[in-house]
């Protein structure tokens, strides 16, 4: 994905001028007053890096990156058309949810999974309602607010919005905290091993019931509290050699009862 490049009129995105916050505000004011398409084009080109950065987060969910980038630009254009410069909000803060909304809508409509029409319609209505909410409040609506606007159950709304997420392959590789790539399948907990560990723990505690008081105390101090033989010897007022002998004896008994 890092090698993916977008060229417009022979220029890559990186070559287009990035405007400062104040320059963006000034151009937005001019565009809303004049509807000059040249000003709008300049605003679009200067914010294409923002679109690309958001597209990169979803690139593994689609096969055609160009289409995904184009729908992201549609969200950017909507943000330019509806942004209110009188409010103390940065343009990028307002634009990001609109761009992501268009990207998610595209992914949902092109998903290989069969999603009930009613769920898709509700998700679409929620995205539209969120856009309208953002035009008025310059922030995203919460699911609780959207459920009130649409007069639907919040749980049903969350389920509908979740249907816009695409399926991810278990063989897909993801970043492993800066330690290279790792596939998602390897991150699924091994329930069989967990059950075996649980059974072993049960057997161990049952075996410990057969130890005498001193053996139990030393095993507890050594393996559950992490104390050294020397520390235990001082606590029990015995020699380290005695602690070692009792420990070996206790471990032998545990092995016998667990087998």
Rosetta blueprint (number, residue, H / E / L):
1 X L
2 X L
3 X L
4 X L
5 X L
6 X L
7 X E
8 X E
9 X L
10 X L
11 X E
12 X E
13 X H
14 X H
15 X H
16 X L
17 X L
18 X L
19 X L
20 X L
21 X H
22 X H
23 X H
24 X H
25 X H
26 X H
27 X H
28 X H
29 X H
30 X H
31 X H
32 X H
33 X H
34 X H
35 X L
36 X L
37 X H
38 X H
39 X H
40 X H
41 X H
42 X H
43 X H
44 X H
45 X H
46 X H
47 X L
48 X H
49 X H
50 X H
51 X H
52 X H
53 X H
54 X H
55 X H
56 X H
57 X H
58 X H
59 X H
60 X H
61 X H
62 X L
63 X L
64 X L
65 X H
66 X H
67 X H
68 X H
69 X H
70 X H
71 X H
72 X H
73 X H
74 X H
75 X H
76 X H
77 X H
78 X H
79 X H
80 X H
81 X H
82 X H
83 X L
84 X L
85 X L
86 X L
87 X L
88 X L
89 X L
90 X L
91 X H
92 X H
93 X H
94 X H
95 X H
96 X H
97 X H
98 X H
99 X H
100 X H
101 X H
102 X H
103 X H
104 X H
105 X H
106 X H
107 X H
108 X H
109 X H
110 X L
111 X L
112 X L
113 X L
114 X L
115 X L
116 X L
117 X H
118 X H
119 X H
120 X H
121 X H
122 X H
123 X H
124 X H
125 X H
126 X H
127 X H
128 X H
129 X H
130 X H
131 X H
132 X H
133 X H
134 X H
135 X H
136 X H
137 X H
138 X L
139 X L
140 X L
141 X L
142 X L
143 X H
144 X H
145 X H
146 X H
147 X H
148 X H
149 X H
150 X H
151 X L
152 X L
153 X L
154 X H
155 X H
156 X H
157 X H
158 X H
159 X H
160 X H
161 X H
162 X H
163 X L
164 X L
165 X L
166 X L
167 X L
168 X L
169 X L
170 X L
171 X L
172 X L
173 X E
174 X E
175 X E
176 X L
177 X L
178 X L
179 X L
180 X L
181 X E
182 X E
183 X E
184 X H
185 X H
186 X H
187 X H
188 X L
189 X L
190 X L
191 X H
192 X H
193 X H
194 X H
195 X H
196 X H
197 X H
198 X H
199 X H
200 X H
201 X H
202 X H
203 X H
204 X H
205 X H
206 X H
207 X H
208 X H
209 X L
210 X L
211 X L
212 X L
213 X H
214 X H
215 X H
216 X H
217 X H
218 X H
219 X H
220 X H
221 X H
222 X H
223 X H
224 X H
225 X L
226 X L
227 X L
228 X L
229 X H
230 X H
231 X H
232 X H
233 X H
234 X H
235 X H
236 X H
237 X L
238 X L
239 X L
240 X H
241 X H
242 X H
243 X H
244 X H
245 X H
246 X H
247 X H
248 X H
249 X H
250 X H
251 X H
252 X H
253 X H
254 X H
255 X H
256 X H
257 X H
258 X H
259 X L
